[in-house]
Amino acid sequence: MSERSTRYSSTENQKSRHPDRDDLEGRRRKLVGNALRVLRIIAGADLDQAKQLNGVGFSKGDTTLGHRLSALTVEQAMSDGSSARKIIMLALRYIRQAFQIQTHGLF
């Protein structure tokens, strides 16, 4: 009986052959997760869904998309590159408002 090779079974050899790609994927996941937090803060404050002109929550043009995207999980957003991009872009638009809501309890 021949000895079994440890080439494929050792923990060291099971690590990814592309650590830079794994690191980039982790950073993307973190970015999307943070962007989703921004959207969830805005969605939580957007009780009227742009029916009142009160400066709180998503704008009339963004309200449907914002609420839909804020309900996604990180995994769902990461599986669809288009959703991930939209989440990030929308979060950048509303990050100041989210910061004010979180830090000052405004609105």
N, C-alpha and C positions, 0 to 999 in steps of 0.2 A: 504494500500500500504506500503510495507516494505522500509526501508531506504537503499539506495545504498551504498555498501561497497567501501571504497576508497583504499582498499588493492592493487588493480591492476591498478588503474588510477592515483595514485599520482606520481609525477615526480621522487621522491626518489626511489620508487619501480620499476621504468622503467629502472633504470641504470643496467648495466650488473652485473650479479652475479659473474663474473670472472674478476675483475679489473686487476689482474696480466697478464692475457691472453690478455686483451685489450691493456695494456701497451706494452707487447711484440710485438703485431701486429703493433702498432704505431711505435715502434723502427725499426721493419723490413721494414715497408713502407718507413721510413726516409732513411734507409741504401740503399734500392733499388733506391730511388729517387736520392740520392747523387751519386750512382754508375752510374746511367743513365746520370747524368750531365757530368761525366768524359767521358763516351763513346761518348756523343754528341760533346764535345769539340774536341776529337780526330777525330771523323767522319767529323767534319767541317774543320779540317786542312788536312784531308786525300784526297786531291783533285785528286791525281793520282791513288789512290787505289792500292798502292804498285807496280806500274809499273816502278817507278824510285827508285833507291837506294839512298834516301835522308834523311832517318832517321825521316821522318815526317809521322804521322798517324799510322794506323795499319800495322802489318807485312803482308806479302803475305798470310801466313796461317790463319791470323785472320781477314783479311779485309772483306770477305763476311759475316761472323758471326757478326763482330763488327758493320757493317752498318745495318744489319738486326735488331740486338738487340737495337741499338741506336734509332731506329724508334718506338720502343714499348712505350706505356704509362706505368705509374706505375701500374695502375689497370690491364693491360694485363700481365705485368711481375708477379704481385702478384697472379694472378689466375693460373699461371703455375709455380710450384716450381722449375722445371728444368731451365726455362728461368731466374728466379730470381737468382739462383745459378751461372749460366753462366755469367750473367751481373756483379755480384759482383766479380767473379774471373777475368774476363777480365778487369774490372775497376782497380783492384789491380795491374794488370800487366802494365797498362798504366797511373797510377795516377801521376807519376813523370813527364812524358811528358806533361800531361794535366796541371799540375801546372806551368811548364815552359811556356807553351803557354799563360795561363791566366795572369801570373804575369809579364812576360818579353816581351810578344808579339813576342816570338821567332817563327821561321818557317814562 
